[in-house]
């Protein structure tokens, strides 16, 4: 048996591959690009674009293999409205479809697949359990929700597919929208909050995500969906206040009327000058907290990282990148994948 990681050179994939290699497992990473990471000395890399069905001839899948789909287009970089469908769907939906069809042709039946908490849309019940109504607010969440419906049809044909719905994943190598926040803090500028900042905000560590995928394999790949988020997330006001204090910044937190900010951001989105993706700002002042007790109960999983620590670690990485960039004359840039 081998572990095949589609999108395995990406953010979560690198951590999962390293874990599996350390455990002595046979690992194959399939992705469009190969990074410089130590575990490639102990596993095989296949250059493969999941959107190109013909390229799946490059990889052999056997019936007893364990497959992970970690390939995805994310909300960063920002896309204008007219380009969002064509940006998200080829990888997020059609790529998933190609992976599952390759598995079916090979009689492989075990898949771990990452979707997103953005399949839920607005909060109807708090905290959100896995049976919360699904009503995505944009193309990213919708593309992921459709893969969950696709998974349901293949479960009926005998596949075991574990689905994971993480909150915002942060960790080494990905800053995304946080870089905008960090710039405000660095320049001692006011940090606006959508709403009062009294609602909590929940992250999930890339390391906790990788461990969840490993535990799903160990648990026999349950045909279930699982939320992934931190424990006891603090209010936005405290989370950002701790960051400002850590950075030694003179920034102040600026509460705003949430409805007015959202309508303003809607206007910028309408004229193709998006500042944030609607899927981010439309729920920014809601109680979007995931109940993760199901993963704890069925997989023995737990979140090991606190939101405060994750945000400060991300800021320190941002500062480290800036300092390194200055040392090299401003010629370096953040790698996103």
Secondary structure by P-SEA (a helix, b strand, c coil): cbbbbcccccaaaaaaaaaaaaaccbbbbbccccccccccccccccccccccccccccccccccbbbbcccccccccccccccccccccccccaaaaaaaaaaaaacccbbbbbbcccccccccccccccccbbbbccaaaaaaaaaaaaaaaaaaabbbbbbbbbccccccccccaaaaaaaaaaacccccccccccbbbbbbbaaaaaaaaaaaaaaccccbbbbbbbcccccaaaaaaaaaaaacccbbbbbcaaaaaaaaaaaaaaaccccccccccccccccccccaaaaaaaccccccccaaaaaaaaaaaaaaaaaaaaaacccbbbbcc
